[in-house]
Amino acid sequence: MDTWGDLKPGTRVVVAMSGGVDSSVAASMLVERGLDVVGITMKNFCYSEVPEEYADAACCSLAAIEDARGVARTLGIVHHVLDFEGPFRQAVMDPFVAEYAAGRTPNPCVRCNRLVRFPGLWRKARLLGAAGVATGHYARAVWPPDGGAVELHRPTDRLKDQTFYLWGLSRQLLERAFFPLGQLTKTDVRARAEELGFNTADKPESQDICFIPDGDLRGFLARYQKAHPEVAAGDRFAPGAIHSASGERVGTHAGSGFYTVGQRRGLGVTAAEPLYVTAIENSNTLIVGAENELYRRGLETEETNWLGEPAIDPLRAHVQIRYRSEAAPAEITPLPGHRAEVRFEHPQRSVAPGQSAVFYATERLLGGGTIARALA
């Protein structure tokens, strides 16, 4: 299977450059292939909005932009910085806070890829006369030898697999997307960056949500809700009750919007056995229980997207509900209105509304959806 599609030497391609080592090496591989490469750094939010001591760690910081510019200069390619702050705030940050305020656990990277990064870069690519968009994601876009439609597969480095965040791409965008790192390991990438003398070669991994570089989710939610009360109305960030499954009040929480299903830490409840959040109710109430109460046999998705032809009949596949979890065998039944019902062979732990359920056939990404609710 070919991983480059119909790209010929001299073809113009836009590459997303975050200032990190992955996108730097992705850009270098495009240049090595003889393509006409244009680097673009997306400024998605204002780095002045994060705590000053963490400003340089933000993906849109001046330091990150300068790192990307330095790599582009080394490669001899054009580099642009584009302002996506408005679209990113509207499509990612506002819904992120609103979802927590609704008792759900959002996945901002999925929304960014689906609604901002890939469509935004593709619009710019077309204006520049480019044939497609490349990123530093660890994933493989492959074209079958028989000329069939492009497929998205897991990468060689399974520890860095980022296909989980790409299920929302439209088929039209996937046809114009390229992932140069798909057959490399992270060790390979750093070695290449070192050989090329990139200033990003030893740059640390980004572990946090890009607009929360200090990792303080609760602090971010509180600040954002205060600054934009219209985004997260209601009392989800106010103290409320913690109940057991039987309805007994066992404690008080700081605000249900600060918690997620499966969370154990920060409850402040003393009990004979560890307690976990098993549900978040509309009344700003947390329901807690033992670990065995976290398991569910199924779920229902909304915003369901199929990367190939949309499924019509029930199918067997593997479904992954967290980035670091294994995909589990399940039956997926498509439902009207871009929904689907998933029934697992074995109950799964911490099915959290707002998170993603991602569908795989062995290595191939079939699609996915946002978890609307857990099913008993």
C-alpha positions in Angstrom: 0.0 0.0 0.0 1.3 3.4 -1.0 1.5 6.0 1.9 1.9 9.1 -0.4 -0.9 8.8 -2.9 -0.4 10.6 -6.1 2.2 13.2 -4.8 4.9 13.8 -7.4 8.1 15.8 -6.9 7.4 19.5 -7.3 3.8 19.2 -6.0 3.0 21.9 -3.4 2.0 20.7 0.0 1.1 22.6 3.2 2.6 21.3 6.4 1.3 22.2 9.9 4.3 23.3 12.0 3.7 23.6 15.8 7.3 24.2 16.7 7.7 20.6 18.0 10.0 17.8 16.9 7.2 15.7 15.2 6.0 18.4 12.8 9.6 19.5 12.2 10.6 16.1 10.9 7.4 15.7 9.0 8.3 18.9 7.1 11.8 17.6 6.4 10.5 14.3 4.9 8.3 16.3 2.5 11.3 18.3 1.4 13.4 15.2 1.0 10.7 13.8 -1.3 11.2 16.8 -3.6 7.9 18.5 -2.8 7.2 22.3 -2.8 6.6 22.7 0.9 4.9 25.6 2.7 5.0 25.6 6.5 2.1 27.0 8.5 1.9 27.6 12.2 -1.6 28.0 13.5 -2.0 30.6 16.3 -5.1 29.1 18.0 -5.2 31.2 21.2 -3.4 34.0 22.9 -0.5 32.8 25.0 -1.0 35.8 27.3 -4.1 34.1 28.6 -2.1 31.3 30.3 -0.1 31.8 33.6 3.1 33.7 32.7 5.4 31.0 34.0 3.9 28.5 31.5 3.6 30.8 28.5 6.5 29.3 26.6 5.0 25.8 27.0 1.8 26.8 25.1 1.7 25.6 21.5 1.0 29.1 20.3 3.7 30.8 22.3 6.3 33.1 20.7 8.9 30.5 21.5 7.0 27.8 19.6 6.5 30.1 16.6 10.2 30.9 16.6 11.1 27.2 16.8 8.9 26.5 13.8 10.3 29.4 11.9 13.9 28.3 12.7 13.2 24.8 11.3 11.6 26.3 8.1 14.7 28.5 7.7 16.9 25.4 8.0 14.9 23.6 5.4 14.7 26.6 3.1 10.9 26.6 2.9 8.3 29.4 3.2 6.7 29.7 6.6 3.5 31.6 7.6 1.8 32.2 10.9 -2.0 32.3 10.6 -4.4 33.6 13.2 -7.1 30.9 14.0 -7.9 32.3 17.4 -11.6 33.1 16.6 -12.5 29.8 15.0 -10.5 27.9 17.7 -12.3 29.6 20.6 -15.7 29.1 19.0 -15.2 25.5 17.9 -13.0 24.2 20.7 -12.5 26.3 23.8 -16.1 27.4 24.3 -17.6 23.9 23.8 -14.8 22.5 26.0 -16.0 24.5 29.0 -19.7 24.2 28.1 -19.3 20.4 28.0 -17.8 20.3 31.5 -20.6 22.6 32.7 -23.1 20.0 31.3 -21.5 17.1 33.2 -19.6 15.7 30.2 -15.9 15.1 29.5 -14.9 16.6 26.1 -12.1 15.8 23.9 -10.7 19.1 22.5 -8.2 17.5 20.1 -10.9 15.6 18.2 -12.9 18.8 17.7 -9.8 20.8 16.7 -8.8 18.2 14.0 -12.4 17.9 12.7 -13.5 21.6 12.8 -10.3 23.8 12.8 -6.9 22.3 12.0 -7.6 20.2 8.9 -10.4 22.2 7.3 -8.6 25.5 8.1 -5.3 24.3 6.7 -7.0 22.8 3.6 -8.8 26.1 2.9 -5.4 27.9 3.0 -3.8 25.1 1.0 -6.2 25.5 -1.9 -5.6 29.3 -1.9 -1.9 28.5 -2.2 -2.4 26.0 -5.0 -1.4 23.1 -2.8 -2.4 19.5 -3.3 -2.9 18.6 0.3 -2.1 19.0 4.0 0.5 17.2 6.0 0.9 17.0 9.8 3.1 15.4 12.4 0.4 13.0 13.6 1.5 9.3 14.1 -1.0 7.7 11.7 -0.9 6.2 8.2 -3.0 7.3 5.3 -2.8 4.4 2.8 -4.0 4.0 -0.8 -4.8 0.4 -1.8 -3.0 -0.8 -4.9 -6.3 -1.4 -6.7 -6.9 2.4 -6.7 -9.6 2.2 -4.0 -10.4 4.9 -1.5 -7.8 6.1 0.9 -7.8 4.4 4.4 -6.5 5.6 7.7 -4.4 3.0 9.6 -2.6 2.8 13.0 1.1 3.8 12.8 4.2 1.7 13.2 4.8 3.2 16.7 1.7 2.0 18.5 2.8 3.9 21.7 2.4 7.1 19.8 -0.8 6.2 17.9 -2.9 9.3 17.3 -5.6 7.8 15.0 -7.9 8.0 18.1 -8.0 11.8 17.5 -8.7 11.6 13.8 -12.0 9.8 13.6 -13.9 13.0 12.8 -12.2 13.8 9.5 -14.4 13.9 6.5 -13.6 11.6 3.6 -12.9 14.6 1.5 -10.3 15.9 4.0 -8.7 12.5 4.4 -8.1 12.2 0.7 -5.9 15.3 0.9 -4.2 14.5 4.2 -0.6 13.1 4.5 1.1 11.7 7.6 4.9 11.4 6.9 5.6 9.9 10.4 3.3 6.9 10.0 6.1 4.4 9.6 8.6 5.9 12.1 9.0 5.5 15.8 9.5 8.4 18.1 13.1 7.4 18.5 13.5 7.5 14.7 12.0 11.0 14.7 14.3 12.4 17.3 17.3 10.8 15.6 16.4 12.4 12.3 15.9 15.8 14.0 19.3 15.5 15.6 21.0 14.6 12.3 19.4 17.7 10.7 20.5 20.0 13.5 16.9 21.0 14.4 16.6 23.1 17.5 13.5 21.0 18.3 15.4 17.7 18.5 15.4 17.5 22.3 12.2 19.4 22.9 10.1 17.7 25.6 6.8 16.0 24.8 3.6 18.1 25.1 1.6 16.2 27.8 -1.2 18.6 28.5 -4.1 20.2 26.6 -2.5 22.8 24.4 -4.5 25.7 25.9 -3.9 24.5 29.5 -0.1 24.1 29.5 0.1 24.2 33.3 -2.2 21.1 33.6 -4.5 22.9 36.0 -7.9 22.0 34.5 -9.9 23.2 37.5 -8.2 26.6 37.5 -8.7 27.0 33.7 -12.4 26.1 33.9 -13.0 28.5 36.8 -11.2 31.4 35.0 -12.9 30.8 31.7 -16.3 30.5 33.2 -15.8 33.7 35.1 -14.6 35.5 32.0 -17.2 34.1 29.7 -20.3 33.3 31.8 -22.5 33.1 28.7 -20.5 29.9 27.7 -21.2 27.9 30.8 -24.4 29.0 32.5 -25.8 27.2 35.5 -24.4 26.0 38.8 -22.0 23.2 37.6 -19.1 25.1 39.0 -20.7 25.7 42.4 -20.6 23.3 45.4 -23.1 20.4 45.4 -24.0 17.1 46.9 -22.2 13.8 46.6 -24.5 10.8 46.8 -24.1 7.0 46.9 -26.0 4.9 44.4 -28.6 4.4 47.1 -29.2 8.1 47.4 -27.4 8.7 50.7 -25.5 12.0 50.9 -21.9 11.2 51.6 -20.2 14.5 51.0 -20.0 17.8 49.2 -18.0 18.6 46.0 -16.6 21.9 44.7 -18.6 21.8 41.5 -19.7 18.8 39.4 -18.2 20.5 36.3 -14.7 19.8 37.7 -15.2 16.0 37.7 -15.4 13.2 35.2 -16.8 9.7 35.3 -14.2 7.3 36.7 -12.4 10.0 38.8 -11.3 9.0 42.3 -9.0 11.8 43.4 -10.3 15.1 44.9 -13.7 13.7 46.2 -12.8 14.4 49.8 -15.0 11.5 51.0 -13.8 9.0 53.6 -15.0 5.5 53.1 -14.0 1.9 53.8 -13.1 1.3 50.1 -12.0 3.7 47.3 -14.9 5.6 45.8 -15.2 6.7 42.1 -17.5 9.1 40.3 -19.9 6.7 38.5 -22.4 9.4 37.2 -22.9 13.1 37.0 -26.5 14.2 37.4 -28.2 17.3 36.0 -28.9 18.5 39.5 -25.1 19.2 40.1 -24.9 16.0 42.0 -22.1 13.4 41.8 -22.9 9.8 42.2 -20.1 7.7 43.6 -19.5 4.0 44.1 -17.0 1.2 44.2 -14.8 0.4 41.2 -17.0 -2.5 40.0 -19.9 0.1 39.6 -17.9 1.8 36.8 -18.4 -1.0 34.3 -21.0 -0.7 31.5 -21.9 -3.1 28.7 -22.5 -0.5 26.0 -22.9 3.1 24.9 -24.6 5.3 22.4 -22.7 7.7 20.2 -23.8 11.0 18.5 -22.0 12.9 15.8 -21.0 9.5 14.4 -18.6 9.7 11.4 -17.5 7.0 9.0 -14.2 7.4 7.1 -15.4 5.1 4.4 -18.9 4.3 3.2 -21.3 4.9 6.1 -22.3 1.6 7.8 -25.9 0.6 7.3 -26.1 -2.8 9.0 -24.7 -3.9 12.3 -21.0 -4.9 12.2 -18.4 -6.4 14.4 -15.3 -4.2 15.2 -13.1 -3.1 18.0 -14.0 0.0 19.9 -11.6 2.2 21.9 -13.1 4.6 24.5 -9.9 6.2 25.9 -6.6 7.2 24.3 -4.5 4.9 26.4 -6.9 2.0 26.6 -7.1 -1.1 24.3 -9.8 -1.4 21.8 -12.4 -3.9 22.9 -14.5 -6.3 20.6 -18.0 -5.0 20.2 -21.0 -4.9 17.9 -21.9 -1.5 16.4 -25.4 -0.9 15.2 -25.9 2.3 13.1 -28.9 4.4 14.2 -30.7 7.4 12.5 -29.4 10.9 13.0 -25.6 10.1 13.0 -25.9 7.9 16.0 -24.8 4.4 16.8 -25.2 1.8 19.5 -22.2 -0.1 20.8 -22.5 -3.4 22.7 -19.2 -4.7 24.1 -18.4 -8.4 24.5 -17.2 -7.6 28.0 -18.2 -4.6 30.1 -15.9 -1.6 29.9 -14.7 0.7 32.7 -15.6 4.4 32.9 -17.7 5.1 29.9 -17.7 8.9 30.0 -20.3 11.0 28.0 -18.5 13.6 25.9 -15.5 11.4 25.2 -14.9 9.5 22.0 -15.7 5.9 21.0 -13.5 5.1 18.1 -14.1 2.1 15.7 -11.3 -0.1 14.3 -11.1 -3.1 12.0 -7.7 -4.5 13.1 -5.3 -1.6 12.0 -7.8 0.4 10.0 -9.7 3.3 11.5 -13.4 2.9 10.5 -14.8 6.0 12.2 -16.1 7.0 15.6 -18.5 9.2 17.5 -19.0 11.2 20.7 -20.3 9.2 23.6 -23.8 10.4 24.3 -24.6 8.1 27.2 -23.5 4.8 28.8 -25.8 1.8 28.5 -26.2 -0.8 31.3 
